[in-house]
Amino acid sequence: MRFAYASRTGNVKSIIDRLGIDAIDVSLSNGIDEDFILFTYTDGYGNVPYEVEDFLDTSSKHLKGVIVSGNKNYTDTYCMAGDVISKQYNVPVLYKVEDAGSDEDIAAIAKIINS
Ligand SMILES: Cc1cc2nc3c(=O)[nH]c(=O)nc-3n(C[C@H](O)[C@H](O)[C@H](O)COP(=O)(O)O)c2cc1C
């Protein structure tokens, strides 16, 4: 399984680094032709980040699931980018994490992606 991520202010990148996995930065990639799990943040009131939309335009057929970061101050749209992607591409939201997540979050995500 491969991994791809989008991070604007560093939280998702921190998750990737603490997991110790190799992951493609979607904003630097033209696409991927192997199965992958996407890590993304949630943008402007529940939106999927533009760079993620572009990446999925070319690579969604290999998408297996999404791990999404958000912030609970956005009560109505918490981690909604993951829900939007899940519906649009019929893949599961594997985990919702607030900002860069706690050590417990990282352990839970590690378990999910290794299973
Ligand atoms: C302009 C802006 C809009 C955001 N909108 C949402 C939102 O609608 N829902 C949510 O759960 N988080 C929202 N967030 C929070 C980010 O998704 C969250 O902090 C995430 O961890 C950022 O990841 P990054 O540091 O890797 O870019 C927003 C953040 C910003 C700056």
The ligand as an SDF file (V2000), in Angstrom:
LIG
                    3D

 31 33  0  0  0  0  0  0  0  0999 V2000
   -9.2210   28.3680    6.2670 C   0  0  0  0  0  0  0  0  0  0  0  0
   -9.3710   27.0990    7.0470 C   0  0  0  0  0  0  0  0  0  0  0  0
  -10.5680   26.4120    6.9490 C   0  0  0  0  0  0  0  0  0  0  0  0
  -10.7640   25.2170    7.6650 C   0  0  0  0  0  0  0  0  0  0  0  0
  -11.9660   24.5620    7.5740 N   0  0  0  0  0  0  0  0  0  0  0  0
  -12.1570   23.4230    8.3010 C   0  0  0  0  0  0  0  0  0  0  0  0
  -13.4150   22.7380    8.2780 C   0  0  0  0  0  0  0  0  0  0  0  0
  -14.3620   23.1350    7.5920 O   0  0  0  0  0  0  0  0  0  0  0  0
  -13.5560   21.6080    9.0210 N   0  0  0  0  0  0  0  0  0  0  0  0
  -12.5510   21.1180    9.8140 C   0  0  0  0  0  0  0  0  0  0  0  0
  -12.7380   20.0940   10.4660 O   0  0  0  0  0  0  0  0  0  0  0  0
  -11.3380   21.7500    9.8600 N   0  0  0  0  0  0  0  0  0  0  0  0
  -11.1320   22.8810    9.1280 C   0  0  0  0  0  0  0  0  0  0  0  0
   -9.9090   23.5110    9.1960 N   0  0  0  0  0  0  0  0  0  0  0  0
   -8.8480   22.9510   10.0820 C   0  0  0  0  0  0  0  0  0  0  0  0
   -7.7930   22.1510    9.3390 C   0  0  0  0  0  0  0  0  0  0  0  0
   -8.3510   21.1980    8.4670 O   0  0  0  0  0  0  0  0  0  0  0  0
   -6.9390   21.4020   10.3820 C   0  0  0  0  0  0  0  0  0  0  0  0
   -6.3480   22.3310   11.2670 O   0  0  0  0  0  0  0  0  0  0  0  0
   -5.8740   20.5370    9.7310 C   0  0  0  0  0  0  0  0  0  0  0  0
   -5.1850   19.8260   10.7510 O   0  0  0  0  0  0  0  0  0  0  0  0
   -4.8800   21.3320    8.8970 C   0  0  0  0  0  0  0  0  0  0  0  0
   -3.9370   20.4350    8.3530 O   0  0  0  0  0  0  0  0  0  0  0  0
   -2.5280   20.9300    7.7720 P   0  0  0  0  0  0  0  0  0  0  0  0
   -1.8280   21.6580    8.9260 O   0  0  0  0  0  0  0  0  0  0  0  0
   -1.8040   19.6940    7.3910 O   0  0  0  0  0  0  0  0  0  0  0  0
   -2.8010   21.8600    6.6280 O   0  0  0  0  0  0  0  0  0  0  0  0
   -9.7140   24.6980    8.4940 C   0  0  0  0  0  0  0  0  0  0  0  0
   -8.4990   25.4110    8.5760 C   0  0  0  0  0  0  0  0  0  0  0  0
   -8.3240   26.5960    7.8590 C   0  0  0  0  0  0  0  0  0  0  0  0
   -7.0240   27.3180    8.0020 C   0  0  0  0  0  0  0  0  0  0  0  0
  1  2  1  0
  2  3  1  0
  2 30  2  0
  3  4  2  0
  4  5  1  0
  4 28  1  0
  5  6  2  0
  6  7  1  0
  6 13  1  0
  7  8  2  0
  7  9  1  0
  9 10  1  0
 10 11  2  0
 10 12  1  0
 12 13  2  0
 13 14  1  0
 14 15  1  0
 14 28  1  0
 15 16  1  0
 16 17  1  0
 16 18  1  0
 18 19  1  0
 18 20  1  0
 20 21  1  0
 20 22  1  0
 22 23  1  0
 23 24  1  0
 24 25  2  0
 24 26  1  0
 24 27  1  0
 28 29  2  0
 29 30  1  0
 30 31  1  0
M  END
$$$$
